Amino acid sequence: MIESIKSFFEKKLAKPAGEESQASIVSKTDLTCAALLIEVMNSDHDLDERETEEFIRVLQQSFKVKQEDLNELVELAKAEANQATSLYEFTRLINDDCDYAQKLRLIENMWRVAFSDEKLDKYEDHLIRKITELIYVSHSDFIKTKLKIKNMTSL
């Protein structure tokens, strides 16, 4: 899955040579975060439209991606839903490139996607818990971010 997502981002978001725009090339770490959000969306095997909408909001805030490109990325995520991936490939890059605050933002964004359909599936919770452990975020911060987002969504 990560290669398909990486290809999408490289095609759509890479800044052409010499272009002076504010847009920046999306890093491998950003690609990894997007892939983990897709994994959360797909973990309950029930892709709800509200999850897709929240995923789009998170990507717009993180990458400043145009709406038509986001729709294509969401379709890619749906097509890739049944492919198995290794979390290690993702979490290794997060550990190498992210500080603790960035890791917490990632966990918060995963909770945003998980809670967006107004129900927390056990598979979503398990996946976020596993990723939290693999990126060395403390259990207390795992709980704090979960409660913060839960309280914001009134679940």
C-alpha positions as CSV (number, residue, x, y, z in Angstrom):
1,M,0.0,0.0,0.0
2,I,2.7,2.5,0.9
3,E,4.1,2.4,-2.6
4,S,0.8,3.3,-4.2
5,I,0.3,6.2,-1.8
6,K,3.9,7.3,-2.3
7,S,3.4,7.3,-6.0
8,F,0.2,9.4,-5.6
9,F,1.9,12.0,-3.5
10,E,4.9,12.2,-5.7
11,K,2.7,12.7,-8.8
12,K,0.3,15.2,-7.3
13,L,2.3,17.1,-4.7
14,A,5.9,17.3,-5.7
15,K,6.9,20.9,-6.5
16,P,8.0,21.4,-10.1
17,A,11.6,22.5,-10.5
18,G,12.0,26.3,-10.2
19,E,8.5,26.8,-8.9
20,E,8.3,29.5,-6.2
21,S,5.0,28.5,-4.6
22,Q,4.5,28.0,-0.9
23,A,3.7,24.3,-1.5
24,S,6.4,21.9,-0.3
25,I,7.3,18.4,-1.3
26,V,5.6,15.9,0.9
27,S,8.2,14.0,3.0
28,K,8.4,10.3,3.5
29,T,7.3,10.9,7.0
30,D,4.1,12.7,5.8
31,L,3.4,9.8,3.5
32,T,3.8,7.4,6.3
33,C,1.4,9.4,8.5
34,A,-1.1,9.4,5.7
35,A,-0.7,5.6,5.3
36,L,-1.3,5.1,9.0
37,L,-4.5,7.2,8.8
38,I,-5.6,5.0,6.0
39,E,-4.9,1.9,8.1
40,V,-7.1,3.3,10.9
41,M,-9.9,4.0,8.3
42,N,-9.7,0.4,7.1
43,S,-9.1,-1.4,10.4
44,D,-12.8,-1.8,11.2
45,H,-13.6,-3.2,7.7
46,D,-16.4,-0.6,7.4
47,L,-15.4,2.5,5.5
48,D,-17.9,5.1,6.7
49,E,-18.3,8.4,4.8
50,R,-17.6,10.3,8.0
51,E,-14.2,8.7,8.3
52,T,-13.5,9.6,4.7
53,E,-14.5,13.2,5.4
54,E,-12.3,13.4,8.5
55,F,-9.4,11.8,6.7
56,I,-9.8,14.5,4.0
57,R,-9.9,17.3,6.7
58,V,-6.7,15.9,8.3
59,L,-4.9,15.8,5.0
60,Q,-6.0,19.3,4.0
61,Q,-4.7,20.6,7.3
62,S,-1.4,18.7,7.0
63,F,-0.6,18.9,3.4
64,K,-2.7,21.7,1.9
65,V,-3.9,19.3,-0.9
66,K,-6.5,20.3,-3.4
67,Q,-9.9,18.8,-3.1
68,E,-9.8,16.9,-6.4
69,D,-6.5,15.3,-5.4
70,L,-7.9,14.3,-2.0
71,N,-10.8,12.5,-3.6
72,E,-8.3,10.5,-5.7
73,L,-6.3,9.6,-2.6
74,V,-9.5,8.5,-0.8
75,E,-10.3,6.2,-3.8
76,L,-6.8,4.8,-3.6
77,A,-7.3,4.1,0.1
78,K,-10.5,2.2,-0.6
79,A,-8.8,0.2,-3.4
80,E,-5.9,-0.7,-1.1
81,A,-8.1,-1.7,1.9
82,N,-7.5,-5.4,1.6
83,Q,-3.8,-5.4,1.2
84,A,-1.7,-6.3,4.2
85,T,1.1,-4.0,5.3
86,S,3.8,-4.1,7.9
87,L,3.4,-1.5,10.7
88,Y,7.2,-1.8,11.3
89,E,7.9,-0.1,7.9
90,F,5.8,2.8,9.0
91,T,6.7,3.1,12.6
92,R,10.4,2.9,12.0
93,L,10.3,6.0,9.8
94,I,8.2,7.8,12.4
95,N,10.7,7.0,15.1
96,D,13.6,8.1,13.0
97,D,12.1,11.4,11.8
98,C,9.6,12.6,14.4
99,D,9.9,14.2,17.8
100,Y,7.5,13.4,20.6
101,A,5.1,16.3,19.8
102,Q,4.8,15.1,16.2
103,K,4.0,11.6,17.3
104,L,1.3,12.9,19.6
105,R,-0.2,14.9,16.7
106,L,-0.2,11.7,14.7
107,I,-2.0,9.8,17.5
108,E,-4.6,12.6,17.8
109,N,-5.2,12.5,14.0
110,M,-5.7,8.7,14.2
111,W,-8.2,9.2,17.0
112,R,-10.0,11.9,14.9
113,V,-10.5,9.4,12.1
114,A,-11.5,6.6,14.5
115,F,-14.1,8.7,16.3
116,S,-15.4,10.4,13.2
117,D,-18.1,7.8,12.6
118,E,-19.4,8.2,16.2
119,K,-18.3,4.7,17.3
120,L,-15.0,3.3,18.3
121,D,-14.4,-0.1,16.9
122,K,-12.2,-2.5,18.9
123,Y,-10.0,-3.0,15.8
124,E,-9.4,0.8,15.5
125,D,-8.6,1.0,19.2
126,H,-6.2,-1.9,18.9
127,L,-4.4,-0.5,15.9
128,I,-3.9,2.9,17.5
129,R,-2.7,1.3,20.7
130,K,-0.2,-0.9,18.8
131,I,1.1,2.1,16.8
132,T,1.4,4.1,20.0
133,E,3.5,1.4,21.5
134,L,5.7,1.0,18.4
135,I,6.4,4.8,18.2
136,Y,7.2,4.9,21.9
137,V,4.4,7.2,23.0
138,S,3.5,6.6,26.7
139,H,0.4,4.9,27.7
140,S,-0.8,7.9,29.7
141,D,-0.4,10.1,26.5
142,F,-2.3,7.4,24.5
143,I,-5.2,7.7,27.0
144,K,-5.0,11.6,27.1
145,T,-5.1,11.9,23.4
146,K,-8.0,9.4,23.2
147,L,-10.0,11.3,25.8
148,K,-9.2,14.7,24.3
149,I,-10.5,13.7,20.9
150,K,-13.4,11.7,22.3
151,N,-14.6,14.7,24.3
152,M,-14.3,17.0,21.3
153,T,-16.5,14.6,19.2
154,S,-19.0,14.0,22.1
155,L,-19.0,10.3,21.6
